[in-house]
Amino acid sequence: MKYDFDKIVERENTVSVKYDMRKEYFGTGDVLPMWVADMDFEAPPQVVREIVKRAEHGVYGYSFRDENYYNSIVKWLKERHNWIVEPKAIRFSPGIVTAINLAIQTFSKPGDGVIVQPPVYFPFFDAVLNNGRKMLENRLVNNNGHYEMDFDLLEKQAKNAKILLLSSPHNPVGRCWTREELETVSEICLNNGVLVISDEIHNDLILPGYTHIPTASLSEETAQNTITFIAPSKTFNLAGLFTSSVIIQNGGLLQKFDKMLESLHLVHGNVFGYIASAAAYQTGAGWVDRLMMYIKGNFDYIENFIETEIPRVKMTKPEATYLAWVDFNGTGLDDNNINRILVEDAKLGFSRGKTFGKGGEGFMRINVATPRKNIETMCHRLASVFGKK
């Protein structure tokens, strides 16, 4: 089946956060939006057909997740990630951020330490602080554009922590953690009684040459000490359907989490999310493979253009996700001026690196899941303000 990722889909006036809230976020509505982490591509056509088919039924009453829904997730994880998960270990959440907050509330108490690894997805910070937990920052080490975890500091912090929030693959720096790195993290956490909460929403968006290793798949011991979050939302561009999964293979932890879900009556979700999720996991493998080749092409275009035309700007070598992590510190400008020039002069709307915490100053996160024409436009606009002088 052919998929047209070059197609320009008009997204304005569709109550799109990415497009229709540009003025609120950037102060102007005319920037090319490459900030919110959803794609400008249509969802797989076979998924759209299933949604339309269900919509045409005309009755949208209460629904439930059937065996087909759970089995599609189990089959996907086994085939794509070599991870064996039982259906009984899977729970529903409308979103991963919601699930992270619920897990923190369930498995820690106010004042407990929670480790985060900035620069990282900013809702991690809110989940810690808004729930009255103590944030322990294990800042990633930037070795000439290659990010690594500071295991020495992590080992010290683990003695005073209850939870580690792990972004795997990492948003925004694009690391696909190796087995060795994950084994070290897991060993430190197991030795110190620290529960690993692994946000793996980008688990399917892996670039050629890299392999995503589910944290919980490392060993039975690790499986018992890990809570994993996944979703079809990033993989298949279904974020607006708010359907995510929490995977807990430890029976005792699962029982505690179930009590939290029941207390908040997080039971039903929405029928279109169920339909789309099952259809995507059952039929979407080929679409994802083609998507990631296209994303790689976008990354390659940006990398080559920057090296040739904008040498003061550097892009971190991506290993996963469709999010470029770009360093503008070589321009000699401070963070505010970099952003001002990008918005006012280049008419580009990126996510500011500083919102991802320490180590993000002077960086921008750029969503490259968009047709090549937009990538070309973005690059030439960048060159107009930060190109060779």
C-alpha angles and dihedrals in degrees: 000000000000121000122197108217090163091066114115109224116198106233102169116111093022093107087257114168090209096053109018097046097051094109092052092049104034101024091243135064099214102076121113098249115229100149118086111073101243126104130250089220126101115252116257108294093233089057092049090051092055092049092049091047091054092043091054090060087077099211117094104180129151112309139185137214109260132199090272090061095050095039091054090058093046092049093047094051092048096047099038101034107018089238120141112213128170117227090236090065093060123093131180127243127172088229143356095244088055090050093049091054091047092050092050090050092047101044104034140035133226111291095025117131120253119188120220127178112219142234081056143134102305099226085071089072093049092048090056101041099036089055093051097249125141113253117223111192117210097182116209116247114240108212103186092312097323112106123214136175119255098234095178092058091041090057091053094046093047090068088067101035139088099190140029117204106211123191106205115200087023123246118231106006094052099229119159099204116229124235090252093053093048092047090054092050092048093048092052091049095046092049092052102038094249117152115225115223104192118197103202100165090130092049095119097045097084123148122228113282095032135088129206113226114199105230093225092053094067096088142331089261091054092046089058091053100044135082112196130201122200136161142176089229101095095030097054102019095252100131094128091062092066100215119144138155134230114202117201118170095177108091095208094050091045092054091053092047091049090057090054092049091048093049090057094038092234092165117117112037113178129308096229091055091056093047094047095045094053093044092049096049092044099047109012105085095100092046092053092049091053091043093056092049088053092047089051088053090053092049091048092050092051094045093050093044094049093048091051104035108019108036093162089066123069131197120208110238104258122226099170145001125043092262120108116210106209128188116216096170090104089071089073091231128123122248096262094050092047090054093044093053093046093051102035102032106024095032092224125144113206134159109261113241094221091068087068091063136244114006093028098093112121093013131108129203110220123195107221096180092111136098116290090247089066091047090054091048091049093050094049091048089051090051091051091063106024103022128119115312 
